Amino acid sequence: MEDLDYARAQWLQEQPLYAAFGAYLNDRLRAITRRIGISATVSVRTKEIDSLLKKLLGKPECGYATLGDKLGARVIVKRLRDVQAVCDAVRPEFVCGPFENTADRLAEDQVGYLSVHVDVGLVSSDERFAAFGALRAELQVRTLSQNLWSEMSHDTTYKSGTVVDPGLKRRLHLLAALIEVADNEYQRVEDEIATVPDMPEMRLLRALERQYYRLASKPGDTELSLRVIRLLWPLYGKTPEELTTHFEQLVAQHQATLTQVFADAAAVAERSAFLFQPEVLMIYDQLQAMPYRLRPQWVQEFPERELERIALRFGFSFA
């Protein structure tokens, strides 16, 4: 076993560099999820010194130089399909090892921990390659449900395989199965919503979300979104499919302006309650096209002052 004092001294020396790499990786991963229009929680952390030493004690075949996971990054998404979308977006942006889906370890009659793991490093053309090019991080991509199971099982003996009581083993496997069923059912519900004739507002909201999450990461209030969509949709006279294309083009044409507005607004305490909502793109669109048509429609249900706050944030005025 490697001398723990050596490992301790090395990590105390190298940890600040890994922390700086982690901050850069965090920014890159957030930019990637915004670009593909996915709501995601991104976190990055370096190993604590005691955690690193415990890992070496638990893996005597490893040395400090070969020990992975000194820096860990995690992207947590809502939907199963988003896991693959993030992996596909990450692949060309970094030097990647094999993408390991833990589901591949399970037989068809087994359930358990699910996640996608991959070691990532910077490509040689990256602007920070000179500073961080030798460093690697372990990236985990998983759903909210999968992350819940990971957190729940972390402090049990489930992962280590030391549970011997058959009844307890069965209960743990049932919990893992419930998590997997929840993910699959949520995905099915999402897919079916897109085809239900009497839920067009939800289809439009999903289209707006895909564009909104390219610009901001704050989640909106779904009920409020649907109220605004129902109120403003008559101003368009278009189908959800037509509006999907319309808002794709809107964001593509004005992405730099919109990105800057959201970035600046994050620090503004007196911003409108409607600003960090996906349907704010409808408001922005109408402010450009027909602001005087928008106002009478808006005040039927919401305070005029809130509309004025949004207009000013986007550089418009009703005066």
C-alpha positions in Angstrom: 0.0 0.0 0.0 1.3 3.5 -0.9 2.4 5.7 1.9 -0.6 7.8 3.0 1.6 10.6 4.1 2.9 10.9 0.5 -0.6 10.9 -0.9 -1.7 13.5 1.7 1.2 15.9 0.8 0.6 15.5 -2.9 -3.1 16.2 -2.7 -2.7 19.2 -0.5 -0.3 20.6 -3.1 -2.4 19.7 -6.2 -5.9 20.3 -4.9 -6.0 24.1 -5.7 -5.2 23.3 -9.3 -7.9 20.7 -9.5 -10.3 23.2 -7.9 -9.5 25.8 -10.6 -10.0 23.1 -13.3 -13.3 22.2 -11.6 -14.6 25.8 -11.8 -13.7 25.9 -15.5 -15.4 22.6 -16.1 -18.5 23.7 -14.3 -18.8 26.7 -16.6 -18.2 24.5 -19.7 -20.9 22.0 -18.7 -23.4 24.7 -17.9 -22.8 26.2 -21.3 -23.3 22.8 -23.0 -26.6 22.2 -21.3 -27.8 25.7 -22.2 -26.8 25.2 -25.8 -28.9 22.1 -26.1 -31.8 23.6 -24.2 -31.9 21.2 -21.3 -32.7 22.1 -17.7 -29.9 20.6 -15.6 -28.2 20.9 -12.3 -24.4 20.9 -12.7 -22.1 20.4 -9.7 -18.3 19.9 -9.5 -16.2 19.0 -6.5 -12.7 18.0 -5.6 -12.2 15.1 -3.1 -11.7 16.1 0.5 -8.3 14.9 1.9 -9.9 12.4 4.2 -12.1 11.0 1.4 -9.1 10.6 -0.9 -7.2 8.7 1.8 -10.1 6.5 2.6 -10.3 5.7 -1.2 -6.7 4.6 -1.1 -7.3 2.5 2.0 -10.2 0.8 0.2 -8.3 0.2 -3.0 -4.8 -1.0 -2.0 -4.1 -1.9 -5.7 -4.3 1.8 -6.6 -1.6 4.4 -6.0 -2.0 8.2 -5.8 -1.1 8.7 -9.4 -3.6 6.2 -10.7 -6.4 7.0 -8.4 -9.4 8.4 -10.4 -12.1 10.7 -9.2 -9.9 13.3 -7.7 -12.3 15.7 -9.4 -15.9 14.7 -9.9 -18.5 16.5 -12.0 -22.2 15.7 -12.1 -25.0 16.7 -14.5 -28.5 15.9 -13.2 -31.4 16.1 -15.7 -35.2 15.5 -15.5 -35.7 13.0 -18.3 -34.0 9.8 -19.5 -33.6 11.1 -23.0 -31.8 14.1 -21.6 -29.0 11.8 -20.3 -28.2 10.7 -23.8 -28.5 14.3 -25.1 -25.9 15.5 -22.6 -23.6 12.6 -23.4 -23.8 13.3 -27.1 -23.1 17.0 -26.5 -20.1 16.3 -24.2 -18.4 13.8 -26.5 -17.1 16.3 -29.1 -16.2 19.0 -26.5 -13.7 17.0 -24.5 -11.2 14.2 -24.7 -13.4 11.4 -23.4 -12.8 7.9 -22.1 -15.4 5.2 -22.6 -18.9 6.1 -21.7 -19.9 3.5 -19.1 -23.6 3.1 -18.5 -24.0 1.2 -15.3 -27.1 -0.5 -16.6 -24.8 -2.5 -18.8 -23.5 -4.3 -15.7 -27.0 -5.6 -14.9 -28.5 -8.7 -16.2 -32.0 -8.5 -17.7 -33.5 -9.7 -14.4 -31.5 -7.3 -12.2 -32.0 -3.8 -10.9 -29.6 -1.4 -9.2 -27.6 1.8 -9.4 -28.0 3.6 -12.8 -25.8 6.4 -14.1 -23.5 7.2 -17.0 -19.8 7.7 -16.1 -17.0 9.0 -18.3 -13.5 10.4 -17.7 -13.1 13.8 -19.4 -10.2 16.1 -20.1 -9.6 19.2 -22.3 -8.9 19.0 -26.0 -5.6 20.5 -27.1 -7.3 23.4 -28.8 -9.1 24.5 -25.6 -8.0 28.0 -24.4 -7.2 26.6 -20.9 -5.3 23.5 -22.1 -1.9 24.9 -21.1 -3.1 25.2 -17.5 -5.3 22.1 -17.1 -4.4 19.8 -20.0 -2.9 17.1 -17.9 -5.9 16.9 -15.5 -9.0 14.6 -15.8 -12.4 14.5 -14.1 -15.0 11.9 -13.7 -18.3 13.1 -15.2 -21.6 11.4 -14.1 -24.8 12.1 -16.0 -28.0 10.8 -14.4 -31.7 11.7 -13.9 -33.2 13.1 -10.7 -34.6 9.7 -9.8 -31.3 8.0 -10.4 -29.5 10.5 -8.3 -32.1 10.0 -5.5 -31.3 6.3 -5.5 -27.6 7.0 -5.5 -27.9 9.3 -2.4 -30.2 6.9 -0.6 -28.0 3.9 -1.1 -24.7 5.8 -0.4 -24.9 5.2 3.3 -26.1 1.6 3.1 -24.3 -1.6 2.4 -26.2 -2.1 -0.8 -23.4 -1.1 -3.2 -20.8 -3.1 -1.4 -22.8 -6.3 -1.6 -22.5 -7.1 2.1 -26.2 -7.3 2.7 -26.9 -11.0 3.4 -30.5 -10.9 4.8 -32.7 -12.1 1.9 -35.7 -9.9 3.0 -33.6 -6.8 3.3 -32.0 -7.6 -0.1 -35.4 -7.8 -1.7 -36.6 -4.5 -0.2 -33.5 -2.8 -1.5 -34.0 -4.3 -5.0 -37.6 -3.2 -4.9 -36.6 0.4 -4.1 -34.2 0.4 -7.1 -36.9 -1.1 -9.3 -39.3 1.7 -8.3 -36.8 4.3 -9.2 -36.3 2.8 -12.7 -40.0 2.5 -13.2 -40.5 6.1 -12.2 -38.0 7.3 -14.8 -39.5 5.2 -17.5 -43.1 6.2 -16.7 -42.2 9.9 -16.5 -40.6 9.6 -20.0 -43.7 7.9 -21.3 -46.0 10.6 -19.9 -43.8 13.3 -21.5 -44.0 11.5 -24.8 -47.8 11.1 -24.6 -48.4 14.7 -23.6 -46.9 15.7 -27.0 -49.7 13.7 -28.8 -52.8 14.5 -26.6 -55.1 16.7 -28.7 -56.5 18.7 -25.8 -53.1 19.6 -24.3 -51.7 22.0 -26.9 -50.6 24.5 -24.2 -48.3 21.9 -22.6 -46.8 21.1 -26.0 -46.1 24.8 -26.6 -44.6 25.1 -23.1 -42.2 22.3 -23.8 -41.2 24.1 -27.1 -40.6 27.4 -25.2 -38.6 25.6 -22.5 -36.2 24.1 -25.1 -35.4 27.7 -26.2 -35.6 29.3 -22.7 -33.0 26.9 -21.3 -30.6 28.0 -23.9 -30.6 31.4 -22.3 -31.2 30.8 -18.5 -31.1 28.1 -16.0 -33.7 29.2 -13.5 -36.8 26.9 -13.7 -40.2 28.5 -14.2 -43.5 27.9 -12.5 -45.5 25.6 -14.8 -49.0 26.7 -13.7 -48.0 30.4 -14.2 -46.5 29.5 -17.6 -49.8 27.8 -18.8 -51.8 30.8 -17.7 -49.7 33.2 -19.7 -49.6 30.9 -22.7 -53.4 30.6 -22.7 -53.7 34.4 -22.5 -51.2 35.3 -25.2 -51.7 32.4 -27.7 -54.7 34.2 -29.4 -52.3 36.9 -30.5 -50.6 34.4 -32.8 -53.2 32.3 -34.5 -50.7 29.5 -35.0 -50.4 25.8 -34.1 -47.9 24.6 -31.5 -45.8 23.2 -34.4 -45.8 26.5 -36.2 -44.9 28.3 -33.0 -42.1 25.8 -32.2 -40.4 26.9 -35.4 -41.2 30.5 -34.8 -39.5 30.6 -31.4 -36.5 28.6 -32.6 -36.0 31.3 -35.2 -36.6 34.1 -32.7 -33.9 32.8 -30.3 -31.5 32.1 -33.1 -31.9 35.7 -34.4 -31.6 37.4 -31.0 -29.6 35.0 -28.9 -26.8 37.4 -28.0 -29.3 40.1 -26.8 -31.4 37.7 -24.9 -28.5 36.0 -23.2 -27.2 39.3 -22.0 -30.6 40.4 -20.7 -30.9 37.3 -18.6 -27.3 37.5 -17.4 -27.8 41.1 -16.3 -31.2 40.5 -14.7 -29.9 37.8 -12.4 -28.4 40.4 -10.2 -31.5 42.7 -10.2 -33.7 42.4 -7.1 -36.6 44.3 -8.6 -37.0 42.3 -11.7 -40.4 41.1 -12.9 -41.9 37.9 -11.5 -42.4 36.9 -15.2 -38.8 37.4 -16.4 -37.4 34.0 -15.5 -40.2 32.1 -17.1 -40.1 30.2 -20.5 -43.1 32.2 -21.8 -41.2 35.4 -21.4 -40.1 34.7 -25.0 -43.7 35.2 -26.1 -43.8 38.5 -24.2 -40.5 39.6 -25.8 -41.8 38.6 -29.2 -45.0 40.6 -28.8 -43.1 43.6 -27.5 -41.2 43.7 -30.7 -44.1 43.0 -33.0 -47.3 44.6 -31.6 -46.7 46.1 -28.1 -50.0 48.0 -28.1 -51.9 44.8 -28.9 -50.1 43.1 -26.1 -51.0 45.5 -23.4 -54.8 45.2 -23.4 -54.5 41.4 -23.6 -52.1 41.3 -20.7 -54.1 43.5 -18.3 -57.0 41.2 -18.6 -55.3 38.9 -16.1 -51.9 40.3 -14.9 -50.6 43.6 -13.4 -49.6 46.2 -16.0 -46.6 47.2 -14.0 -45.1 43.7 -14.4 -45.4 44.0 -18.2 -43.7 47.4 -18.0 -40.8 45.9 -15.9 -40.3 43.2 -18.6 -40.4 45.8 -21.4 -37.8 48.0 -19.7 -35.5 45.0 -19.1 -35.6 44.2 -22.9 -35.2 47.8 -23.9 -38.8 48.7 -24.8 -41.0 51.4 -23.4 -44.8 52.0 -23.5 -44.3 55.8 -22.9 
